Amino acid sequence: MKYKRMHSPLNKMFIATGISVASVIIIFLFRFIPSDSLWKGYRIMYVSTGCDSSRIENAMEKAGCKGVIDLASQHVPLPLRADTPEVSLASAAQDKNGYLSRRAAYFFDKEKKYQLYYIPDSEVDKAENAVLLLQKKGISAGIHTQTGYPWLIPVVCLLFAVLLDILAVNRVIFICFSVIPVFFSICEPSYSGASAVCLLLYALFLVQQVWNRKNALSFILTNITVLFFTASSLVIAIMTSLRYGLIFAAVVTGTAAVMYVLLQAGRKKNKKYSFVPVMISVADATLFKTKKAKHGLAACAVFIILLTSILLFSADFSHPSTRMQLPSARAGGIVDSFPSLDDYVVWCWKAKTAPYRSLNSFEKTETEKPKDGDTVVFPQYAENKNGITESDVSLRFDSLFRKDMLAQIDNLNFPAVEKLLKKQGKFFHAGYAVSLSGGGTMYLVLMIISFFIPLFFFTNMLLDDRWSKNR
């Protein structure tokens, strides 16, 4: 029993350390880092699925937009005549799990609210004119807004953390506190999310003010200022998006675990000494009203205003924000609903060999993927001066077949989605990427709310000072 009690704090330290490490791993694994574009060489235009396709085509035609890859333009991707047995059988075998059916996923967002059109980079200006024509007719449409990595967001959060550390009494402690929130701002760069990070950093600054003082822990857990700033940061993160809020909750949990580890490490260190100095002043709210605390509070408001100014200069407020999950070659994941170029090559093999395979084995070969070395031999007849001659044609599934099938994509006489896939390179896998097309009005509102929180407390401090002087 004594053994368990003696090791209980140590076990708790290991658990807390594990929680803090897990929070960092969660932040990294579920990071969302915007890229310059979703697709190399193409931009996505989205139109409400309820819109008549003829109206979209008319808008595209009036704007002079060409080379658009859309669902209506997709055909059997074989450079053969329509009356050949390969094309005929492939057209008849569009089952629900087949390649031709699955590639339709590229033309809708995840919620199926918008139909997607892939616009060549050279035609984007014309596509924007087509969007304007559709919007004038009351049709919900737009083009995905390209935004590079917003490096100013983590820089602002880092600078605010550095400033607070300069003002801090326990600087090493505050550095330890601020690591996870700043890391979060790097992995999840969002303007309103950054304002939530600023609020949390100020709450952590207040915590280090009373660190190592008597009754510090109970005071931190019950002080309304610390709790309000922490809760406000979490609410702002949740209002940014549910996903963002859940990851931010991991930030708060991980930071709390870091606090516990530091607290236990300090207690363990003190046990080595026969005499440990104790601060005269206990943890008290008056420590939150020092000049450094006021400067930190004012800085919190200033840095949120700075983030807001950056948003105002960089965001497009011409139309409402639309949060979508769009297909992307840069999503970094493998999603079964999106067929890849490997799936295309497998489909080509089945389509080219289907007329010449045994009907007894047809169902089995349709469900199984071909293996390297699989061969199909069939006779071919040709008419010449000697009459009709027969010759054997052999198809072999190997690297040469793959190369030939990828090369034939360039010979397709329609804007095939395979051309889009080939443009991305051989080893990409499509997935859904979260996109915020349009303005950022929601972000702006959340940041204004965030700004008023430190402003309210700062004004309250000034009024308290004046009231104290007039007594």
Secondary structure as GFF3:
##gff-version 3
##sequence-region A 1 471
A	DSSP	alpha_helix	2	29	.	.	.	ID=ss1
A	DSSP	beta_strand	42	48	.	.	.	ID=ss2
A	DSSP	alpha_helix	53	63	.	.	.	ID=ss3
A	DSSP	three_ten_helix	71	73	.	.	.	ID=ss4
A	DSSP	alpha_helix	85	92	.	.	.	ID=ss5
A	DSSP	alpha_helix	99	102	.	.	.	ID=ss6
A	DSSP	three_ten_helix	103	107	.	.	.	ID=ss7
A	DSSP	beta_strand	114	120	.	.	.	ID=ss8
A	DSSP	three_ten_helix	121	123	.	.	.	ID=ss9
A	DSSP	alpha_helix	124	136	.	.	.	ID=ss10
A	DSSP	beta_strand	141	143	.	.	.	ID=ss11
A	DSSP	alpha_helix	152	167	.	.	.	ID=ss12
A	DSSP	alpha_helix	171	187	.	.	.	ID=ss13
A	DSSP	alpha_helix	191	209	.	.	.	ID=ss14
A	DSSP	alpha_helix	216	222	.	.	.	ID=ss15
A	DSSP	alpha_helix	224	240	.	.	.	ID=ss16
A	DSSP	alpha_helix	242	270	.	.	.	ID=ss17
A	DSSP	three_ten_helix	285	289	.	.	.	ID=ss18
A	DSSP	alpha_helix	291	314	.	.	.	ID=ss19
A	DSSP	beta_strand	322	328	.	.	.	ID=ss20
A	DSSP	alpha_helix	341	353	.	.	.	ID=ss21
A	DSSP	three_ten_helix	354	356	.	.	.	ID=ss22
A	DSSP	alpha_helix	359	367	.	.	.	ID=ss23
A	DSSP	beta_strand	375	384	.	.	.	ID=ss24
A	DSSP	beta_strand	387	396	.	.	.	ID=ss25
A	DSSP	alpha_helix	399	408	.	.	.	ID=ss26
A	DSSP	three_ten_helix	409	411	.	.	.	ID=ss27
A	DSSP	alpha_helix	417	423	.	.	.	ID=ss28
A	DSSP	beta_strand	431	437	.	.	.	ID=ss29
A	DSSP	alpha_helix	441	470	.	.	.	ID=ss30
###
